[in-house]
Amino acid sequence: MRQVLIKPLITEKMNILAEAGKYGFIVDYNSNKIEITKAVEEKFDVKVVDVNTIRYDGKTKTQFRKAGRFTGKSARFKKAIITLEKGQKIDLFEQVQ
């Protein structure tokens, strides 16, 4: 079984959205909204109302060295924004392992 939730997104924008009951996570690239919902509900014991997902492809990077030009790619990832039922919250700073 693969790990669906990889890590929480802790940014200024996510802190502002947390006041509205929305939290962000980096999730497995191949996971779907149903798997993400189940994983969040089991881990944090909350009721998820909505899940929005965004897929990011890796950016192409070019490096110049003495021997020539090298290209590579950064890793692709998937981000999920979870909306919780009104009145519920996740304290991410205590839950992060």
LOKEMAR-945946 format. One record per atom (N, C-alpha, C, O, CB): residue in one letter; atom name; residue number from 1; z, y, x. Coordinates in nm, 4 decimals, always signed. Glycine has a CB too. Layout:
! residues N
<"A","CA",NUM,<Z,Y,X>>
...
END
This chain:
! residues 97
<"M","N",1,<+0.0000,-0.1187,+0.0846>>
<"M","CA",1,<+0.0000,+0.0000,+0.0000>>
<"M","C",1,<+0.0000,+0.1240,+0.0883>>
<"M","O",1,<+0.0771,+0.1329,+0.1839>>
<"M","CB",1,<+0.1222,+0.0004,-0.0958>>
<"R","N",2,<-0.0855,+0.2185,+0.0565>>
<"R","CA",2,<-0.0940,+0.3398,+0.1374>>
<"R","C",2,<+0.0049,+0.4455,+0.0890>>
<"R","O",2,<+0.0503,+0.4436,-0.0254>>
<"R","CB",2,<-0.2363,+0.3957,+0.1343>>
<"Q","N",3,<+0.0360,+0.5359,+0.1779>>
<"Q","CA",3,<+0.1259,+0.6453,+0.1444>>
<"Q","C",3,<+0.0430,+0.7558,+0.0797>>
<"Q","O",3,<-0.0504,+0.8068,+0.1416>>
<"Q","CB",3,<+0.2021,+0.6978,+0.2712>>
<"V","N",4,<+0.0758,+0.7937,-0.0443>>
<"V","CA",4,<-0.0018,+0.8936,-0.1173>>
<"V","C",4,<+0.0374,+1.0339,-0.0720>>
<"V","O",4,<-0.0499,+1.1132,-0.0367>>
<"V","CB",4,<+0.0191,+0.8785,-0.2695>>
<"L","N",5,<+0.1662,+1.0660,-0.0721>>
<"L","CA",5,<+0.2129,+1.1975,-0.0293>>
<"L","C",5,<+0.2304,+1.1971,+0.1217>>
<"L","O",5,<+0.3063,+1.1162,+0.1751>>
<"L","CB",5,<+0.3458,+1.2359,-0.1002>>
<"I","N",6,<+0.1613,+1.2862,+0.1906>>
<"I","CA",6,<+0.1714,+1.2914,+0.3355>>
<"I","C",6,<+0.2759,+1.3932,+0.3793>>
<"I","O",6,<+0.3679,+1.3595,+0.4539>>
<"I","CB",6,<+0.0360,+1.3250,+0.3970>>
<"K","N",7,<+0.2624,+1.5189,+0.3328>>
<"K","CA",7,<+0.3628,+1.6201,+0.3656>>
<"K","C",7,<+0.3540,+1.7346,+0.2659>>
<"K","O",7,<+0.2484,+1.7572,+0.2067>>
<"K","CB",7,<+0.3438,+1.6723,+0.5103>>
<"P","N",8,<+0.4641,+1.8076,+0.2465>>
<"P","CA",8,<+0.4603,+1.9237,+0.1566>>
<"P","C",8,<+0.3969,+2.0434,+0.2260>>
<"P","O",8,<+0.4032,+2.0563,+0.3483>>
<"P","CB",8,<+0.6022,+1.9597,+0.1083>>
<"L","N",9,<+0.3361,+2.1302,+0.1469>>
<"L","CA",9,<+0.2821,+2.2552,+0.1990>>
<"L","C",9,<+0.3906,+2.3612,+0.1863>>
<"L","O",9,<+0.4317,+2.3954,+0.0754>>
<"L","CB",9,<+0.1514,+2.2978,+0.1231>>
<"I","N",10,<+0.4363,+2.4127,+0.2980>>
<"I","CA",10,<+0.5391,+2.5161,+0.2963>>
<"I","C",10,<+0.4780,+2.6412,+0.3567>>
<"I","O",10,<+0.4797,+2.6608,+0.4782>>
<"I","CB",10,<+0.6681,+2.4717,+0.3746>>
<"T","N",11,<+0.4235,+2.7263,+0.2692>>
<"T","CA",11,<+0.3608,+2.8511,+0.3098>>
<"T","C",11,<+0.4138,+2.9631,+0.2210>>
<"T","O",11,<+0.4874,+2.9378,+0.1257>>
<"T","CB",11,<+0.2055,+2.8415,+0.3013>>
<"E","N",12,<+0.3767,+3.0860,+0.2521>>
<"E","CA",12,<+0.4196,+3.1989,+0.1697>>
<"E","C",12,<+0.3649,+3.1863,+0.0274>>
<"E","O",12,<+0.4366,+3.2112,-0.0695>>
<"E","CB",12,<+0.3738,+3.3318,+0.2328>>
<"K","N",13,<+0.2393,+3.1481,+0.0156>>
<"K","CA",13,<+0.1782,+3.1352,-0.1162>>
<"K","C",13,<+0.2476,+3.0257,-0.1983>>
<"K","O",13,<+0.2717,+3.0437,-0.3176>>
<"K","CB",13,<+0.0280,+3.1046,-0.1025>>
<"M","N",14,<+0.2793,+2.9137,-0.1355>>
<"M","CA",14,<+0.3469,+2.8051,-0.2064>>
<"M","C",14,<+0.4888,+2.8452,-0.2472>>
<"M","O",14,<+0.5370,+2.8021,-0.3520>>
<"M","CB",14,<+0.3510,+2.6792,-0.1190>>
<"N","N",15,<+0.5559,+2.9265,-0.1664>>
<"N","CA",15,<+0.6893,+2.9745,-0.2039>>
<"N","C",15,<+0.6823,+3.0632,-0.3272>>
<"N","O",15,<+0.7718,+3.0588,-0.4117>>
<"N","CB",15,<+0.7538,+3.0514,-0.0876>>
<"I","N",16,<+0.5777,+3.1432,-0.3387>>
<"I","CA",16,<+0.5599,+3.2272,-0.4574>>
<"I","C",16,<+0.5283,+3.1407,-0.5788>>
<"I","O",16,<+0.5819,+3.1641,-0.6871>>
<"I","CB",16,<+0.4477,+3.3309,-0.4348>>
<"L","N",17,<+0.4417,+3.0410,-0.5616>>
<"L","CA",17,<+0.4070,+2.9517,-0.6729>>
<"L","C",17,<+0.5245,+2.8639,-0.7154>>
<"L","O",17,<+0.5316,+2.8221,-0.8310>>
<"L","CB",17,<+0.2889,+2.8637,-0.6344>>
<"A","N",18,<+0.6171,+2.8353,-0.6228>>
<"A","CA",18,<+0.7330,+2.7511,-0.6559>>
<"A","C",18,<+0.8200,+2.8161,-0.7632>>
<"A","O",18,<+0.8856,+2.7464,-0.8406>>
<"A","CB",18,<+0.8169,+2.7239,-0.5302>>
<"E","N",19,<+0.8206,+2.9483,-0.7680>>
<"E","CA",19,<+0.8964,+3.0174,-0.8729>>
<"E","C",19,<+0.8381,+2.9889,-1.0116>>
<"E","O",19,<+0.9098,+2.9942,-1.1115>>
<"E","CB",19,<+0.8977,+3.1688,-0.8466>>
<"A","N",20,<+0.7080,+2.9589,-1.0175>>
<"A","CA",20,<+0.6415,+2.9261,-1.1439>>
<"A","C",20,<+0.6396,+2.7760,-1.1705>>
<"A","O",20,<+0.5797,+2.7315,-1.2684>>
<"A","CB",20,<+0.4992,+2.9799,-1.1436>>
<"G","N",21,<+0.7045,+2.6971,-1.0844>>
<"G","CA",21,<+0.7105,+2.5529,-1.1041>>
<"G","C",21,<+0.5918,+2.4780,-1.0474>>
<"G","O",21,<+0.5629,+2.3664,-1.0907>>
<"G","CB",21,<+0.7218,+2.5231,-1.2483>>
<"K","N",22,<+0.5211,+2.5380,-0.9498>>
<"K","CA",22,<+0.4063,+2.4730,-0.8869>>
<"K","C",22,<+0.4376,+2.4473,-0.7406>>
<"K","O",22,<+0.4904,+2.5340,-0.6709>>
<"K","CB",22,<+0.2782,+2.5592,-0.9012>>
<"Y","N",23,<+0.4038,+2.3256,-0.6943>>
<"Y","CA",23,<+0.4321,+2.2857,-0.5567>>
<"Y","C",23,<+0.3074,+2.2241,-0.4955>>
<"Y","O",23,<+0.2285,+2.1601,-0.5651>>
<"Y","CB",23,<+0.5507,+2.1864,-0.5507>>
<"G","N",24,<+0.2896,+2.2435,-0.3653>>
<"G","CA",24,<+0.1716,+2.1932,-0.2967>>
<"G","C",24,<+0.2052,+2.0814,-0.1998>>
<"G","O",24,<+0.3099,+2.0833,-0.1352>>
<"G","CB",24,<+0.1026,+2.3051,-0.2235>>
<"F","N",25,<+0.1155,+1.9839,-0.1902>>
<"F","CA",25,<+0.1319,+1.8711,-0.0987>>
<"F","C",25,<-0.0021,+1.8378,-0.0351>>
<"F","O",25,<-0.1070,+1.8524,-0.0979>>
<"F","CB",25,<+0.1896,+1.7474,-0.1725>>
<"I","N",26,<+0.0018,+1.7926,+0.0906>>
<"I","CA",26,<-0.1131,+1.7281,+0.1520>>
<"I","C",26,<-0.1025,+1.5817,+0.1101>>
<"I","O",26,<+0.0015,+1.5186,+0.1292>>
<"I","CB",26,<-0.1160,+1.7463,+0.3116>>
<"V","N",27,<-0.2105,+1.5279,+0.0528>>
<"V","CA",27,<-0.2080,+1.3913,+0.0011>>
<"V","C",27,<-0.3184,+1.3092,+0.0673>>
<"V","O",27,<-0.4056,+1.3636,+0.1351>>
<"V","CB",27,<-0.2243,+1.3904,-0.1530>>
<"D","N",28,<-0.3134,+1.1773,+0.0466>>
<"D","CA",28,<-0.4158,+1.0877,+0.0986>>
<"D","C",28,<-0.5517,+1.1286,+0.0427>>
<"D","O",28,<-0.5640,+1.1578,-0.0763>>
<"D","CB",28,<-0.3837,+0.9402,+0.0630>>
<"Y","N",29,<-0.6535,+1.1307,+0.1282>>
<"Y","CA",29,<-0.7862,+1.1802,+0.0906>>
<"Y","C",29,<-0.8479,+1.1003,-0.0236>>
<"Y","O",29,<-0.9249,+1.1559,-0.1020>>
<"Y","CB",29,<-0.8786,+1.1768,+0.2106>>
<"N","N",30,<-0.8167,+0.9728,-0.0350>>
<"N","CA",30,<-0.8779,+0.8875,-0.1371>>
<"N","C",30,<-0.7904,+0.8681,-0.2609>>
<"N","O",30,<-0.8269,+0.7908,-0.3495>>
<"N","CB",30,<-0.9099,+0.7535,-0.0778>>
<"S","N",31,<-0.6772,+0.9355,-0.2693>>
<"S","CA",31,<-0.5890,+0.9187,-0.3853>>
<"S","C",31,<-0.6412,+1.0007,-0.5034>>
<"S","O",31,<-0.7068,+1.1033,-0.4854>>
<"S","CB",31,<-0.4436,+0.9608,-0.3504>>
<"N","N",32,<-0.6106,+0.9530,-0.6246>>
<"N","CA",32,<-0.6528,+1.0247,-0.7443>>
<"N","C",32,<-0.5318,+1.0922,-0.8095>>
<"N","O",32,<-0.4188,+1.0776,-0.7629>>
<"N","CB",32,<-0.7223,+0.9285,-0.8440>>
<"K","N",33,<-0.5567,+1.1658,-0.9173>>
<"K","CA",33,<-0.4507,+1.2451,-0.9812>>
<"K","C",33,<-0.3409,+1.1568,-1.0414>>
<"K","O",33,<-0.2240,+1.1954,-1.0413>>
<"K","CB",33,<-0.5104,+1.3341,-1.0901>>
<"I","N",34,<-0.3768,+1.0410,-1.0918>>
<"I","CA",34,<-0.2779,+0.9510,-1.1507>>
<"I","C",34,<-0.1834,+0.8983,-1.0436>>
<"I","O",34,<-0.0623,+0.8934,-1.0650>>
<"I","CB",34,<-0.3470,+0.8343,-1.2228>>
<"E","N",35,<-0.2372,+0.8587,-0.9287>>
<"E","CA",35,<-0.1533,+0.8105,-0.8181>>
<"E","C",35,<-0.0626,+0.9215,-0.7647>>
<"E","O",35,<+0.0534,+0.8969,-0.7315>>
<"E","CB",35,<-0.2412,+0.7555,-0.7045>>
<"I","N",36,<-0.1157,+1.0428,-0.7568>>
<"I","CA",36,<-0.0354,+1.1563,-0.7087>>
<"I","C",36,<+0.0786,+1.1844,-0.8059>>
<"I","O",36,<+0.1917,+1.2081,-0.7636>>
<"I","CB",36,<-0.1237,+1.2831,-0.6911>>
<"T","N",37,<+0.0496,+1.1818,-0.9361>>
<"T","CA",37,<+0.1525,+1.2049,-1.0377>>
<"T","C",37,<+0.2645,+1.1024,-1.0272>>
<"T","O",37,<+0.3821,+1.1386,-1.0285>>
<"T","CB",37,<+0.0912,+1.2008,-1.1775>>
<"K","N",38,<+0.2287,+0.9744,-1.0168>>
<"K","CA",38,<+0.3294,+0.8681,-1.0070>>
<"K","C",38,<+0.4132,+0.8823,-0.8811>>
<"K","O",38,<+0.5346,+0.8621,-0.8849>>
<"K","CB",38,<+0.2625,+0.7309,-1.0093>>
<"A","N",39,<+0.3495,+0.9170,-0.7687>>
<"A","CA",39,<+0.4215,+0.9297,-0.6422>>
<"A","C",39,<+0.5230,+1.0433,-0.6468>>
<"A","O",39,<+0.6355,+1.0274,-0.5993>>
<"A","CB",39,<+0.3234,+0.9524,-0.5277>>
<"V","N",40,<+0.4848,+1.1581,-0.7037>>
<"V","CA",40,<+0.5763,+1.2726,-0.7125>>
<"V","C",40,<+0.6902,+1.2419,-0.8082>>
<"V","O",40,<+0.8055,+1.2734,-0.7786>>
<"V","CB",40,<+0.5014,+1.3994,-0.7582>>
<"E","N",41,<+0.6602,+1.1807,-0.9228>>
<"E","CA",41,<+0.7645,+1.1494,-1.0207>>
<"E","C",41,<+0.8650,+1.0497,-0.9655>>
<"E","O",41,<+0.9845,+1.0620,-0.9923>>
<"E","CB",41,<+0.7024,+1.0945,-1.1484>>
<"E","N",42,<+0.8192,+0.9507,-0.8885>>
<"E","CA",42,<+0.9108,+0.8520,-0.8305>>
<"E","C",42,<+0.9950,+0.9116,-0.7184>>
<"E","O",42,<+1.1153,+0.8867,-0.7110>>
<"E","CB",42,<+0.8328,+0.7324,-0.7780>>
<"K","N",43,<+0.9328,+0.9896,-0.6316>>
<"K","CA",43,<+1.0037,+1.0410,-0.5146>>
<"K","C",43,<+1.1049,+1.1497,-0.5493>>
<"K","O",43,<+1.2160,+1.1502,-0.4962>>
<"K","CB",43,<+0.9048,+1.0947,-0.4147>>
<"F","N",44,<+1.0673,+1.2421,-0.6383>>
<"F","CA",44,<+1.1529,+1.3573,-0.6662>>
<"F","C",44,<+1.2220,+1.3518,-0.8019>>
<"F","O",44,<+1.2994,+1.4421,-0.8337>>
<"F","CB",44,<+1.0721,+1.4821,-0.6578>>
<"D","N",45,<+1.1971,+1.2495,-0.8827>>
<"D","CA",45,<+1.2594,+1.2315,-1.0139>>
<"D","C",45,<+1.2400,+1.3546,-1.1031>>
<"D","O",45,<+1.3366,+1.4111,-1.1544>>
<"D","CB",45,<+1.4087,+1.2019,-0.9975>>
<"V","N",46,<+1.1135,+1.3952,-1.1207>>
<"V","CA",46,<+1.0765,+1.5083,-1.2050>>
<"V","C",46,<+0.9618,+1.4665,-1.2964>>
<"V","O",46,<+0.9034,+1.3597,-1.2776>>
<"V","CB",46,<+1.0368,+1.6319,-1.1189>>
<"K","N",47,<+0.9292,+1.5494,-1.3946>>
<"K","CA",47,<+0.8181,+1.5243,-1.4867>>
<"K","C",47,<+0.7019,+1.6147,-1.4490>>
<"K","O",47,<+0.7147,+1.7370,-1.4531>>
<"K","CB",47,<+0.8608,+1.5479,-1.6349>>
<"V","N",48,<+0.5880,+1.5554,-1.4121>>
<"V","CA",48,<+0.4691,+1.6305,-1.3730>>
<"V","C",48,<+0.3841,+1.6572,-1.4968>>
<"V","O",48,<+0.3549,+1.5656,-1.5736>>
<"V","CB",48,<+0.3872,+1.5535,-1.2653>>
<"V","N",49,<+0.3441,+1.7842,-1.5159>>
<"V","CA",49,<+0.2623,+1.8238,-1.6296>>
<"V","C",49,<+0.1141,+1.8265,-1.5921>>
<"V","O",49,<+0.0296,+1.7837,-1.6707>>
<"V","CB",49,<+0.3063,+1.9609,-1.6815>>
<"D","N",50,<+0.0819,+1.8770,-1.4713>>
<"D","CA",50,<-0.0577,+1.8938,-1.4327>>
<"D","C",50,<-0.0728,+1.8746,-1.2823>>
<"D","O",50,<+0.0188,+1.9039,-1.2055>>
<"D","CB",50,<-0.1099,+2.0327,-1.4750>>
<"V","N",51,<-0.1894,+1.8251,-1.2411>>
<"V","CA",51,<-0.2221,+1.8082,-1.0990>>
<"V","C",51,<-0.3613,+1.8649,-1.0750>>
<"V","O",51,<-0.4570,+1.8255,-1.1416>>
<"V","CB",51,<-0.2148,+1.6573,-1.0559>>
<"N","N",52,<-0.3726,+1.9569,-0.9806>>
<"N","CA",52,<-0.5012,+2.0104,-0.9374>>
<"N","C",52,<-0.5220,+1.9683,-0.7926>>
<"N","O",52,<-0.4312,+1.9805,-0.7104>>
<"N","CB",52,<-0.5072,+2.1667,-0.9531>>
<"T","N",53,<-0.6420,+1.9187,-0.7609>>
<"T","CA",53,<-0.6685,+1.8717,-0.6252>>
<"T","C",53,<-0.7847,+1.9493,-0.5636>>
<"T","O",53,<-0.8756,+1.9943,-0.6333>>
<"T","CB",53,<-0.6990,+1.7208,-0.6253>>
<"I","N",54,<-0.7795,+1.9638,-0.4315>>
<"I","CA",54,<-0.8835,+2.0318,-0.3556>>
<"I","C",54,<-0.9127,+1.9475,-0.2322>>
<"I","O",54,<-0.8209,+1.9121,-0.1583>>
<"I","CB",54,<-0.8405,+2.1778,-0.3165>>
<"R","N",55,<-1.0399,+1.9151,-0.2091>>
<"R","CA",55,<-1.0799,+1.8397,-0.0901>>
<"R","C",55,<-1.1376,+1.9354,+0.0129>>
<"R","O",55,<-1.2198,+2.0213,-0.0193>>
<"R","CB",55,<-1.1832,+1.7291,-0.1258>>
<"Y","N",56,<-1.0933,+1.9195,+0.1376>>
<"Y","CA",56,<-1.1444,+1.9996,+0.2480>>
<"Y","C",56,<-1.2125,+1.9075,+0.3484>>
<"Y","O",56,<-1.1538,+1.8087,+0.3925>>
<"Y","CB",56,<-1.0305,+2.0808,+0.3157>>
<"D","N",57,<-1.3368,+1.9401,+0.3845>>
<"D","CA",57,<-1.4058,+1.8663,+0.4892>>
<"D","C",57,<-1.3666,+1.9241,+0.6243>>
<"D","O",57,<-1.3285,+2.0407,+0.6340>>
<"D","CB",57,<-1.5597,+1.8713,+0.4693>>
<"G","N",58,<-1.3759,+1.8428,+0.7273>>
<"G","CA",58,<-1.3413,+1.8883,+0.8606>>
<"G","C",58,<-1.4394,+1.9925,+0.9112>>
<"G","O",58,<-1.5595,+1.9837,+0.8856>>
<"G","CB",58,<-1.3361,+1.7714,+0.9560>>
<"K","N",59,<-1.3876,+2.0915,+0.9833>>
<"K","CA",59,<-1.4726,+2.1954,+1.0404>>
<"K","C",59,<-1.5317,+2.1460,+1.1725>>
<"K","O",59,<-1.4665,+2.0739,+1.2480>>
<"K","CB",59,<-1.3927,+2.3270,+1.0616>>
<"T","N",60,<-1.6540,+2.1855,+1.1985>>
<"T","CA",60,<-1.7177,+2.1524,+1.3250>>
<"T","C",60,<-1.6707,+2.2504,+1.4314>>
<"T","O",60,<-1.6746,+2.3718,+1.4116>>
<"T","CB",60,<-1.8720,+2.1547,+1.3120>>
<"K","N",61,<-1.6267,+2.1971,+1.5429>>
<"K","CA",61,<-1.5775,+2.2783,+1.6535>>
<"K","C",61,<-1.6688,+2.2571,+1.7738>>
<"K","O",61,<-1.7108,+2.1447,+1.8014>>
<"K","CB",61,<-1.4296,+2.2424,+1.6884>>
<"T","N",62,<-1.6996,+2.3652,+1.8454>>
<"T","CA",62,<-1.7802,+2.3573,+1.9664>>
<"T","C",62,<-1.6990,+2.4086,+2.0840>>
<"T","O",62,<-1.6385,+2.5156,+2.0765>>
<"T","CB",62,<-1.9116,+2.4376,+1.9512>>
<"Q","N",63,<-1.6975,+2.3330,+2.1914>>
<"Q","CA",63,<-1.6258,+2.3721,+2.3122>>
<"Q","C",63,<-1.7241,+2.3774,+2.4282>>
<"Q","O",63,<-1.8141,+2.2942,+2.4393>>
<"Q","CB",63,<-1.5092,+2.2739,+2.3427>>
<"F","N",64,<-1.7053,+2.4757,+2.5135>>
<"F","CA",64,<-1.7879,+2.4875,+2.6334>>
<"F","C",64,<-1.7024,+2.4552,+2.7548>>
<"F","O",64,<-1.5950,+2.5125,+2.7733>>
<"F","CB",64,<-1.8500,+2.6299,+2.6455>>
<"R","N",65,<-1.7501,+2.3641,+2.8364>>
<"R","CA",65,<-1.6796,+2.3243,+2.9580>>
<"R","C",65,<-1.7772,+2.3277,+3.0741>>
<"R","O",65,<-1.8949,+2.3586,+3.0553>>
<"R","CB",65,<-1.6161,+2.1830,+2.9432>>
<"K","N",66,<-1.7304,+2.2969,+3.1918>>
<"K","CA",66,<-1.8168,+2.2982,+3.3107>>
<"K","C",66,<-1.9358,+2.2037,+3.2962>>
<"K","O",66,<-2.0466,+2.2362,+3.3390>>
<"K","CB",66,<-1.7361,+2.2603,+3.4345>>
<"A","N",67,<-1.9136,+2.0888,+3.2371>>
<"A","CA",67,<-2.0187,+1.9882,+3.2284>>
<"A","C",67,<-2.1171,+2.0150,+3.1148>>
<"A","O",67,<-2.2216,+1.9503,+3.1081>>
<"A","CB",67,<-1.9574,+1.8519,+3.2109>>
<"G","N",68,<-2.0863,+2.1077,+3.0265>>
<"G","CA",68,<-2.1784,+2.1347,+2.9169>>
<"G","C",68,<-2.1070,+2.1656,+2.7877>>
<"G","O",68,<-1.9919,+2.2092,+2.7874>>
<"G","CB",68,<-2.2699,+2.0183,+2.8967>>
<"R","N",69,<-2.1759,+2.1426,+2.6784>>
<"R","CA",69,<-2.1259,+2.1785,+2.5469>>
<"R","C",69,<-2.0860,+2.0510,+2.4713>>
<"R","O",69,<-2.1616,+1.9539,+2.4673>>
<"R","CB",69,<-2.2325,+2.2592,+2.4675>>
<"F","N",70,<-1.9675,+2.0528,+2.4122>>
<"F","CA",70,<-1.9172,+1.9386,+2.3358>>
<"F","C",70,<-1.8897,+1.9829,+2.1929>>
<"F","O",70,<-1.8369,+2.0919,+2.1706>>
<"F","CB",70,<-1.7887,+1.8793,+2.4010>>
<"T","N",71,<-1.9246,+1.9003,+2.0978>>
<"T","CA",71,<-1.8920,+1.9307,+1.9590>>
<"T","C",71,<-1.8031,+1.8204,+1.9038>>
<"T","O",71,<-1.8120,+1.7043,+1.9438>>
<"T","CB",71,<-2.0205,+1.9463,+1.8731>>
<"G","N",72,<-1.7187,+1.8596,+1.8123>>
<"G","CA",72,<-1.6299,+1.7651,+1.7473>>
<"G","C",72,<-1.5967,+1.8162,+1.6087>>
<"G","O",72,<-1.6462,+1.9209,+1.5668>>
<"G","CB",72,<-1.5018,+1.7428,+1.8300>>
<"K","N",73,<-1.5141,+1.7436,+1.5386>>
<"K","CA",73,<-1.4755,+1.7837,+1.4037>>
<"K","C",73,<-1.3255,+1.7760,+1.3880>>
<"K","O",73,<-1.2611,+1.6861,+1.4422>>
<"K","CB",73,<-1.5445,+1.6962,+1.2989>>
<"S","N",74,<-1.2690,+1.8710,+1.3131>>
<"S","CA",74,<-1.1289,+1.8610,+1.2780>>
<"S","C",74,<-1.1161,+1.7648,+1.1601>>
<"S","O",74,<-1.2153,+1.7342,+1.0939>>
<"S","CB",74,<-1.0691,+2.0009,+1.2441>>
<"A","N",75,<-0.9978,+1.7184,+1.1343>>
<"A","CA",75,<-0.9761,+1.6161,+1.0315>>
<"A","C",75,<-0.9969,+1.6730,+0.8915>>
<"A","O",75,<-0.9652,+1.7888,+0.8644>>
<"A","CB",75,<-0.8349,+1.5575,+1.0437>>
<"R","N",76,<-1.0509,+1.5892,+0.8032>>
<"R","CA",76,<-1.0615,+1.6285,+0.6630>>
<"R","C",76,<-0.9289,+1.5978,+0.5954>>
<"R","O",76,<-0.8542,+1.5111,+0.6406>>
<"R","CB",76,<-1.1798,+1.5548,+0.5915>>
<"F","N",77,<-0.8992,+1.6698,+0.4857>>
<"F","CA",77,<-0.7746,+1.6457,+0.4147>>
<"F","C",77,<-0.7890,+1.6854,+0.2689>>
<"F","O",77,<-0.8864,+1.7495,+0.2295>>
<"F","CB",77,<-0.6592,+1.7224,+0.4800>>
<"K","N",78,<-0.6906,+1.6463,+0.1900>>
<"K","CA",78,<-0.6891,+1.6758,+0.0471>>
<"K","C",78,<-0.5568,+1.7415,+0.0133>>
<"K","O",78,<-0.4508,+1.6970,+0.0575>>
<"K","CB",78,<-0.7108,+1.5471,-0.0378>>
<"K","N",79,<-0.5636,+1.8479,-0.0654>>
<"K","CA",79,<-0.4447,+1.9219,-0.1052>>
<"K","C",79,<-0.4263,+1.9066,-0.2558>>
<"K","O",79,<-0.5238,+1.9087,-0.3309>>
<"K","CB",79,<-0.4557,+2.0723,-0.0650>>
<"A","N",80,<-0.3018,+1.8910,-0.3000>>
<"A","CA",80,<-0.2724,+1.8789,-0.4428>>
<"A","C",80,<-0.1696,+1.9847,-0.4815>>
<"A","O",80,<-0.0685,+2.0019,-0.4133>>
<"A","CB",80,<-0.2205,+1.7359,-0.4777>>
<"I","N",81,<-0.1960,+2.0558,-0.5916>>
<"I","CA",81,<-0.1022,+2.1521,-0.6477>>
<"I","C",81,<-0.0449,+2.0882,-0.7739>>
<"I","O",81,<-0.1179,+2.0597,-0.8688>>
<"I","CB",81,<-0.1716,+2.2918,-0.6784>>
<"I","N",82,<+0.0873,+2.0659,-0.7738>>
<"I","CA",82,<+0.1539,+1.9963,-0.8834>>
<"I","C",82,<+0.2284,+2.0985,-0.9694>>
<"I","O",82,<+0.3017,+2.1824,-0.9170>>
<"I","CB",82,<+0.2515,+1.8872,-0.8291>>
<"T","N",83,<+0.2097,+2.0912,-1.1006>>
<"T","CA",83,<+0.2839,+2.1753,-1.1943>>
<"T","C",83,<+0.3885,+2.0892,-1.2626>>
<"T","O",83,<+0.3565,+1.9841,-1.3181>>
<"T","CB",83,<+0.1889,+2.2420,-1.2990>>
<"L","N",84,<+0.5140,+2.1336,-1.2588>>
<"L","CA",84,<+0.6241,+2.0591,-1.3183>>
<"L","C",84,<+0.6560,+2.1108,-1.4583>>
<"L","O",84,<+0.6165,+2.2211,-1.4963>>
<"L","CB",84,<+0.7482,+2.0676,-1.2295>>
<"E","N",85,<+0.7287,+2.0281,-1.5339>>
<"E","CA",85,<+0.7755,+2.0662,-1.6652>>
<"E","C",85,<+0.8697,+2.1862,-1.6517>>
<"E","O",85,<+0.9390,+2.1996,-1.5508>>
<"E","CB",85,<+0.8460,+1.9473,-1.7353>>
<"K","N",86,<+0.8722,+2.2720,-1.7517>>
<"K","CA",86,<+0.9528,+2.3941,-1.7459>>
<"K","C",86,<+1.1008,+2.3600,-1.7250>>
<"K","O",86,<+1.1551,+2.2717,-1.7913>>
<"K","CB",86,<+0.9347,+2.4770,-1.8752>>
<"G","N",87,<+1.1641,+2.4307,-1.6328>>
<"G","CA",87,<+1.3060,+2.4102,-1.6048>>
<"G","C",87,<+1.3335,+2.3140,-1.4904>>
<"G","O",87,<+1.4474,+2.3065,-1.4441>>
<"G","CB",87,<+1.3739,+2.3606,-1.7271>>
<"Q","N",88,<+1.2337,+2.2400,-1.4429>>
<"Q","CA",88,<+1.2530,+2.1468,-1.3322>>
<"Q","C",88,<+1.2057,+2.2093,-1.2027>>
<"Q","O",88,<+1.1184,+2.2960,-1.2024>>
<"Q","CB",88,<+1.1789,+2.0149,-1.3580>>
<"K","N",89,<+1.2645,+2.1642,-1.0915>>
<"K","CA",89,<+1.2215,+2.2148,-0.9614>>
<"K","C",89,<+1.2452,+2.1095,-0.8537>>
<"K","O",89,<+1.3214,+2.0148,-0.8729>>
<"K","CB",89,<+1.2959,+2.3453,-0.9263>>
<"I","N",90,<+1.1782,+2.1282,-0.7402>>
<"I","CA",90,<+1.1930,+2.0418,-0.6236>>
<"I","C",90,<+1.2426,+2.1290,-0.5101>>
<"I","O",90,<+1.1818,+2.2314,-0.4787>>
<"I","CB",90,<+1.0584,+1.9695,-0.5863>>
<"D","N",91,<+1.3520,+2.0891,-0.4488>>
<"D","CA",91,<+1.4013,+2.1628,-0.3330>>
<"D","C",91,<+1.3408,+2.0976,-0.2088>>
<"D","O",91,<+1.3971,+2.0028,-0.1539>>
<"D","CB",91,<+1.5593,+2.1634,-0.3272>>
<"L","N",92,<+1.2265,+2.1487,-0.1653>>
<"L","CA",92,<+1.1494,+2.0861,-0.0577>>
<"L","C",92,<+1.2209,+2.0858,+0.0758>>
<"L","O",92,<+1.2036,+1.9917,+0.1534>>
<"L","CB",92,<+1.0184,+2.1554,-0.0426>>
<"F","N",93,<+1.3001,+2.1868,+0.1055>>
<"F","CA",93,<+1.3637,+2.1950,+0.2371>>
<"F","C",93,<+1.4700,+2.0871,+0.2557>>
<"F","O",93,<+1.4972,+2.0478,+0.3691>>
<"F","CB",93,<+1.4259,+2.3326,+0.2568>>
<"E","N",94,<+1.5301,+2.0386,+0.1485>>
<"E","CA",94,<+1.6281,+1.9301,+0.1585>>
<"E","C",94,<+1.5624,+1.7936,+0.1520>>
<"E","O",94,<+1.6165,+1.6970,+0.2057>>
<"E","CB",94,<+1.7313,+1.9420,+0.0483>>
<"Q","N",95,<+1.4440,+1.7832,+0.0859>>
<"Q","CA",95,<+1.3788,+1.6546,+0.0657>>
<"Q","C",95,<+1.2891,+1.6137,+0.1816>>
<"Q","O",95,<+1.2591,+1.4952,+0.1961>>
<"Q","CB",95,<+1.2986,+1.6583,-0.0600>>
<"V","N",96,<+1.2450,+1.7089,+0.2652>>
<"V","CA",96,<+1.1525,+1.6767,+0.3743>>
<"V","C",96,<+1.2197,+1.5870,+0.4751>>
<"V","O",96,<+1.3311,+1.6149,+0.5194>>
<"V","CB",96,<+1.1017,+1.8040,+0.4427>>
<"Q","N",97,<+1.1509,+1.4763,+0.5127>>
<"Q","CA",97,<+1.2094,+1.3810,+0.6057>>
<"Q","C",97,<+1.1370,+1.3830,+0.7369>>
<"Q","O",97,<+1.1727,+1.3085,+0.8282>>
<"Q","CB",97,<+1.2077,+1.2418,+0.5481>>
END
